Amino acid sequence: MAVSDEESIFGAPRKAAAVHEIGQPIDLLSAPELAERIESLKQEILRLEAAIKAREATKQAASAFFKS
């Protein structure tokens, strides 16, 4: 199977992660699927908290620089 020019430059397309939308119906999901979504959301919370900390650190560094 030939690889397209786009794939040779950018690599193979990434698989879409399982998406959970806030408020979506969960009645048809199994317990393992629910547990997987919980873990995914926990990881997303950690990622968002790290982004907040990075932004706060950048803001503090800028404030310290301009106060000098």
N, CA, C and O atoms as a printed pandas DataFrame, in Angstrom:
     atom_number atom_name residue_name chain_id  residue_number  x_coord  y_coord  z_coord
0              1         N          MET        A               1    0.845   -1.181    0.000
1              2        CA          MET        A               1    0.000    0.000    0.000
2              3         C          MET        A               1    0.884    1.236    0.000
3              4         O          MET        A               1    1.777    1.361    0.838
4              5         N          ALA        A               2    0.648    2.133   -0.916
5              6        CA          ALA        A               2    1.468    3.331   -1.040
6              7         C          ALA        A               2    1.078    4.356    0.021
7              8         O          ALA        A               2   -0.096    4.526    0.350
8              9         N          VAL        A               3    2.082    5.022    0.534
9             10        CA          VAL        A               3    1.856    6.078    1.506
10            11         C          VAL        A               3    1.693    7.388    0.747
11            12         O          VAL        A               3    2.464    7.682   -0.167
12            13         N          SER        A               4    0.686    8.176    1.129
13            14        CA          SER        A               4    0.472    9.445    0.442
14            15         C          SER        A               4    1.583   10.422    0.794
15            16         O          SER        A               4    2.274   10.254    1.798
16            17         N          ASP        A               5    1.747   11.433   -0.029
17            18        CA          ASP        A               5    2.761   12.451    0.236
18            19         C          ASP        A               5    2.508   13.127    1.577
19            20         O          ASP        A               5    3.443   13.429    2.318
20            21         N          GLU        A               6    1.249   13.358    1.876
21            22        CA          GLU        A               6    0.905   14.015    3.131
22            23         C          GLU        A               6    1.317   13.156    4.325
23            24         O          GLU        A               6    1.845   13.675    5.310
24            25         N          GLU        A               7    1.081   11.851    4.244
25            26        CA          GLU        A               7    1.479   10.963    5.329
26            27         C          GLU        A               7    2.992   10.892    5.471
27            28         O          GLU        A               7    3.503   10.782    6.585
28            29         N          SER        A               8    3.717   10.953    4.353
29            30        CA          SER        A               8    5.170   10.884    4.438
30            31         C          SER        A               8    5.746   12.138    5.085
31            32         O          SER        A               8    6.821   12.089    5.682
32            33         N          ILE        A               9    5.044   13.251    4.970
33            34        CA          ILE        A               9    5.516   14.506    5.560
34            35         C          ILE        A               9    5.052   14.640    7.005
35            36         O          ILE        A               9    5.849   14.936    7.894
36            37         N          PHE        A              10    3.764   14.421    7.234
37            38        CA          PHE        A              10    3.175   14.680    8.548
38            39         C          PHE        A              10    2.989   13.447    9.407
39            40         O          PHE        A              10    2.648   13.568   10.584
40            41         N          GLY        A              11    3.201   12.274    8.857
41            42        CA          GLY        A              11    2.975   11.043    9.593
42            43         C          GLY        A              11    1.532   10.593    9.456
43            44         O          GLY        A              11    0.693   11.293    8.890
44            45         N          ALA        A              12    1.268    9.422    9.982
45            46        CA          ALA        A              12   -0.082    8.868    9.892
46            47         C          ALA        A              12   -1.036    9.694   10.751
47            48         O          ALA        A              12   -0.645   10.229   11.788
48            49         N          PRO        A              13   -2.268    9.789   10.319
49            50        CA          PRO        A              13   -3.245   10.533   11.121
50            51         C          PRO        A              13   -3.414    9.891   12.488
51            52         O          PRO        A              13   -3.376    8.667   12.613
52            53         N          ARG        A              14   -3.601   10.718   13.516
53            54        CA          ARG        A              14   -3.792   10.207   14.865
54            55         C          ARG        A              14   -5.207    9.690   15.036
55            56         O          ARG        A              14   -6.152   10.219   14.451
56            57         N          LYS        A              15   -5.342    8.652   15.843
57            58        CA          LYS        A              15   -6.667    8.135   16.152
58            59         C          LYS        A              15   -7.351    9.111   17.104
59            60         O          LYS        A              15   -6.721    9.671   18.001
60            61         N          ALA        A              16   -8.626    9.300   16.897
61            62        CA          ALA        A              16   -9.386   10.169   17.785
62            63         C          ALA        A              16   -9.562    9.471   19.127
63            64         O          ALA        A              16   -9.910    8.291   19.183
64            65         N          ALA        A              17   -9.321   10.199   20.194
65            66        CA          ALA        A              17   -9.503    9.649   21.528
66            67         C          ALA        A              17  -10.994    9.541   21.824
67            68         O          ALA        A              17  -11.813   10.254   21.243
68            69         N          ALA        A              18  -11.325    8.636   22.738
69            70        CA          ALA        A              18  -12.714    8.552   23.166
70            71         C          ALA        A              18  -13.096    9.888   23.777
71            72         O          ALA        A              18  -12.403   10.405   24.654
72            73         N          VAL        A              19  -14.181   10.430   23.318
73            74        CA          VAL        A              19  -14.584   11.763   23.743
74            75         C          VAL        A              19  -15.745   11.654   24.711
75            76         O          VAL        A              19  -16.677   10.879   24.502
76            77         N          HIS        A              20  -15.675   12.431   25.756
77            78        CA          HIS        A              20  -16.798   12.525   26.676
78            79         C          HIS        A              20  -17.246   13.970   26.684
79            80         O          HIS        A              20  -16.463   14.880   26.956
80            81         N          GLU        A              21  -18.488   14.162   26.387
81            82        CA          GLU        A              21  -19.061   15.497   26.432
82            83         C          GLU        A              21  -19.834   15.637   27.734
83            84         O          GLU        A              21  -20.602   14.752   28.112
84            85         N          ILE        A              22  -19.626   16.750   28.409
85            86        CA          ILE        A              22  -20.314   16.990   29.665
86            87         C          ILE        A              22  -21.821   16.939   29.439
87            88         O          ILE        A              22  -22.344   17.608   28.548
88            89         N          GLY        A              23  -22.514   16.147   30.247
89            90        CA          GLY        A              23  -23.956   16.048   30.172
90            91         C          GLY        A              23  -24.495   15.034   29.174
91            92         O          GLY        A              23  -25.709   14.866   29.058
92            93         N          GLN        A              24  -23.606   14.357   28.453
93            94        CA          GLN        A              24  -24.092   13.396   27.472
94            95         C          GLN        A              24  -24.714   12.192   28.182
95            96         O          GLN        A              24  -24.324   11.883   29.308
96            97         N          PRO        A              25  -25.665   11.512   27.554
97            98        CA          PRO        A              25  -26.274   10.336   28.169
98            99         C          PRO        A              25  -25.231    9.237   28.409
99           100         O          PRO        A              25  -24.385    8.972   27.555
100          101         N          ILE        A              26  -25.307    8.617   29.563
101          102        CA          ILE        A              26  -24.346    7.563   29.900
102          103         C          ILE        A              26  -25.036    6.226   30.150
103          104         O          ILE        A              26  -24.390    5.261   30.559
104          105         N          ASP        A              27  -26.332    6.165   29.910
105          106        CA          ASP        A              27  -27.111    4.965   30.200
106          107         C          ASP        A              27  -26.614    3.723   29.461
107          108         O          ASP        A              27  -26.701    2.613   29.987
108          109         N          LEU        A              28  -26.101    3.900   28.265
109          110        CA          LEU        A              28  -25.700    2.752   27.458
110          111         C          LEU        A              28  -24.235    2.359   27.642
111          112         O          LEU        A              28  -23.766    1.423   26.994
112          113         N          LEU        A              29  -23.511    3.053   28.508
113          114        CA          LEU        A              29  -22.094    2.752   28.725
114          115         C          LEU        A              29  -21.939    1.688   29.805
115          116         O          LEU        A              29  -22.682    1.676   30.786
116          117         N          SER        A              30  -20.980    0.805   29.620
117          118        CA          SER        A              30  -20.695   -0.236   30.609
118          119         C          SER        A              30  -19.868    0.358   31.750
119          120         O          SER        A              30  -19.340    1.464   31.637
120          121         N          ALA        A              31  -19.763   -0.387   32.842
121          122        CA          ALA        A              31  -18.957    0.059   33.978
122          123         C          ALA        A              31  -17.500    0.290   33.568
123          124         O          ALA        A              31  -16.926    1.305   33.960
124          125         N          PRO        A              32  -16.871   -0.619   32.787
125          126        CA          PRO        A              32  -15.489   -0.352   32.358
126          127         C          PRO        A              32  -15.377    0.906   31.481
127          128         O          PRO        A              32  -14.397    1.644   31.578
128          129         N          GLU        A              33  -16.370    1.144   30.637
129          130        CA          GLU        A              33  -16.341    2.358   29.806
130          131         C          GLU        A              33  -16.460    3.604   30.675
131          132         O          GLU        A              33  -15.783    4.602   30.430
132          133         N          LEU        A              34  -17.311    3.548   31.682
133          134        CA          LEU        A              34  -17.448    4.682   32.605
134          135         C          LEU        A              34  -16.145    4.918   33.362
135          136         O          LEU        A              34  -15.715    6.060   33.522
136          137         N          ALA        A              35  -15.515    3.835   33.829
137          138        CA          ALA        A              35  -14.244    3.950   34.550
138          139         C          ALA        A              35  -13.172    4.549   33.642
139          140         O          ALA        A              35  -12.364    5.362   34.089
140          141         N          GLU        A              36  -13.162    4.153   32.375
141          142        CA          GLU        A              36  -12.193    4.697   31.419
142          143         C          GLU        A              36  -12.405    6.197   31.233
143          144         O          GLU        A              36  -11.446    6.965   31.165
144          145         N          ARG        A              37  -13.652    6.598   31.153
145          146        CA          ARG        A              37  -13.947    8.034   30.991
146          147         C          ARG        A              37  -13.569    8.818   32.235
147          148         O          ARG        A              37  -13.066    9.937   32.140
148          149         N          ILE        A              38  -13.809    8.232   33.404
149          150        CA          ILE        A              38  -13.419    8.892   34.651
150          151         C          ILE        A              38  -11.913    9.112   34.664
151          152         O          ILE        A              38  -11.445   10.202   34.996
152          153         N          GLU        A              39  -11.152    8.080   34.304
153          154        CA          GLU        A              39   -9.691    8.202   34.285
154          155         C          GLU        A              39   -9.248    9.245   33.271
155          156         O          GLU        A              39   -8.335   10.029   33.532
156          157         N          SER        A              40   -9.893    9.252   32.125
157          158        CA          SER        A              40   -9.569   10.236   31.093
158          159         C          SER        A              40   -9.836   11.653   31.596
159          160         O          SER        A              40   -9.037   12.560   31.361
160          161         N          LEU        A              41  -10.949   11.840   32.279
161          162        CA          LEU        A              41  -11.282   13.168   32.808
162          163         C          LEU        A              41  -10.324   13.577   33.926
163          164         O          LEU        A              41   -9.974   14.751   34.040
164          165         N          LYS        A              42   -9.901   12.625   34.746
165          166        CA          LYS        A              42   -8.908   12.925   35.792
166          167         C          LYS        A              42   -7.599   13.401   35.169
167          168         O          LYS        A              42   -6.988   14.358   35.643
168          169         N          GLN        A              43   -7.174   12.723   34.098
169          170        CA          GLN        A              43   -5.943   13.123   33.414
170          171         C          GLN        A              43   -6.093   14.511   32.805
171          172         O          GLN        A              43   -5.152   15.304   32.816
172          173         N          GLU        A              44   -7.267   14.799   32.279
173          174        CA          GLU        A              44   -7.510   16.123   31.704
174          175         C          GLU        A              44   -7.481   17.196   32.785
175          176         O          GLU        A              44   -6.966   18.289   32.548
176          177         N          ILE        A              45   -8.019   16.909   33.964
177          178        CA          ILE        A              45   -7.970   17.848   35.074
178          179         C          ILE        A              45   -6.521   18.131   35.451
179          180         O          ILE        A              45   -6.153   19.286   35.667
180          181         N          LEU        A              46   -5.696   17.094   35.532
181          182        CA          LEU        A              46   -4.276   17.281   35.853
182          183         C          LEU        A              46   -3.592   18.158   34.800
183          184         O          LEU        A              46   -2.796   19.036   35.134
184          185         N          ARG        A              47   -3.908   17.914   33.541
185          186        CA          ARG        A              47   -3.323   18.703   32.451
186          187         C          ARG        A              47   -3.738   20.170   32.554
187          188         O          ARG        A              47   -2.916   21.066   32.359
188          189         N          LEU        A              48   -4.999   20.411   32.857
189          190        CA          LEU        A              48   -5.489   21.783   32.977
190          191         C          LEU        A              48   -4.886   22.483   34.193
191          192         O          LEU        A              48   -4.547   23.664   34.123
192          193         N          GLU        A              49   -4.751   21.762   35.304
193          194        CA          GLU        A              49   -4.133   22.350   36.497
194          195         C          GLU        A              49   -2.671   22.701   36.236
195          196         O          GLU        A              49   -2.189   23.730   36.708
196          197         N          ALA        A              50   -1.967   21.860   35.493
197          198        CA          ALA        A              50   -0.572   22.157   35.141
198          199         C          ALA        A              50   -0.497   23.401   34.257
199          200         O          ALA        A              50    0.421   24.209   34.402
200          201         N          ALA        A              51   -1.448   23.559   33.352
201          202        CA          ALA        A              51   -1.469   24.745   32.489
202          203         C          ALA        A              51   -1.714   26.003   33.315
203          204         O          ALA        A              51   -1.110   27.044   33.057
204          205         N          ILE        A              52   -2.593   25.909   34.301
205          206        CA          ILE        A              52   -2.841   27.056   35.180
206          207         C          ILE        A              52   -1.572   27.423   35.929
207          208         O          ILE        A              52   -1.214   28.599   35.997
208          209         N          LYS        A              53   -0.889   26.438   36.491
209          210        CA          LYS        A              53    0.350   26.701   37.229
210          211         C          LYS        A              53    1.405   27.337   36.329
211          212         O          LYS        A              53    2.108   28.255   36.752
212          213         N          ALA        A              54    1.521   26.861   35.101
213          214        CA          ALA        A              54    2.496   27.423   34.167
214          215         C          ALA        A              54    2.168   28.884   33.860
215          216         O          ALA        A              54    3.064   29.725   33.800
216          217         N          ARG        A              55    0.903   29.177   33.669
217          218        CA          ARG        A              55    0.508   30.561   33.381
218          219         C          ARG        A              55    0.752   31.471   34.579
219          220         O          ARG        A              55    1.186   32.612   34.421
220          221         N          GLU        A              56    0.470   30.960   35.783
221          222        CA          GLU        A              56    0.721   31.737   36.992
222          223         C          GLU        A              56    2.212   32.000   37.165
223          224         O          GLU        A              56    2.609   33.098   37.553
224          225         N          ALA        A              57    3.037   30.997   36.878
225          226        CA          ALA        A              57    4.485   31.167   36.995
226          227         C          ALA        A              57    4.981   32.205   35.993
227          228         O          ALA        A              57    5.837   33.027   36.318
228          229         N          THR        A              58    4.446   32.167   34.779
229          230        CA          THR        A              58    4.832   33.146   33.766
230          231         C          THR        A              58    4.435   34.546   34.203
231          232         O          THR        A              58    5.207   35.492   34.050
232          233         N          LYS        A              59    3.242   34.678   34.743
233          234        CA          LYS        A              59    2.761   35.985   35.206
234          235         C          LYS        A              59    3.629   36.512   36.349
235          236         O          LYS        A              59    3.974   37.693   36.380
236          237         N          GLN        A              60    3.980   35.626   37.291
237          238        CA          GLN        A              60    4.827   36.036   38.415
238          239         C          GLN        A              60    6.223   36.447   37.935
239          240         O          GLN        A              60    6.789   37.424   38.425
240          241         N          ALA        A              61    6.769   35.704   36.983
241          242        CA          ALA        A              61    8.080   36.044   36.465
242          243         C          ALA        A              61    8.058   37.398   35.745
243          244         O          ALA        A              61    8.985   38.198   35.878
244          245         N          ALA        A              62    6.999   37.640   34.988
245          246        CA          ALA        A              62    6.872   38.926   34.298
246          247         C          ALA        A              62    6.718   40.064   35.301
247          248         O          ALA        A              62    7.314   41.129   35.136
248          249         N          SER        A              63    5.927   39.838   36.329
249          250        CA          SER        A              63    5.746   40.871   37.363
250          251         C          SER        A              63    7.057   41.173   38.061
251          252         O          SER        A              63    7.376   42.337   38.307
252          253         N          ALA        A              64    7.823   40.136   38.382
253          254        CA          ALA        A              64    9.102   40.337   39.047
254          255         C          ALA        A              64   10.082   41.070   38.132
255          256         O          ALA        A              64   10.854   41.911   38.593
256          257         N          PHE        A              65   10.053   40.754   36.839
257          258        CA          PHE        A              65   10.957   41.401   35.891
258          259         C          PHE        A              65   10.649   42.885   35.759
259          260         O          PHE        A              65   11.562   43.710   35.772
260          261         N          PHE        A              66    9.390   43.228   35.633
261          262        CA          PHE        A              66    9.018   44.620   35.418
262          263         C          PHE        A              66    9.028   45.462   36.674
263          264         O          PHE        A              66    9.004   46.690   36.583
264          265         N          LYS        A              67    9.064   44.837   37.858
265          266        CA          LYS        A              67    9.180   45.582   39.103
266          267         C          LYS        A              67   10.618   46.000   39.352
267          268         O          LYS        A              67   10.878   46.938   40.106
268          269         N          SER        A              68   11.540   45.313   38.727
269          270        CA          SER        A              68   12.973   45.589   38.941
270          271         C          SER        A              68   13.384   46.925   38.394
271          272         O          SER        A              68   14.552   47.301   38.496
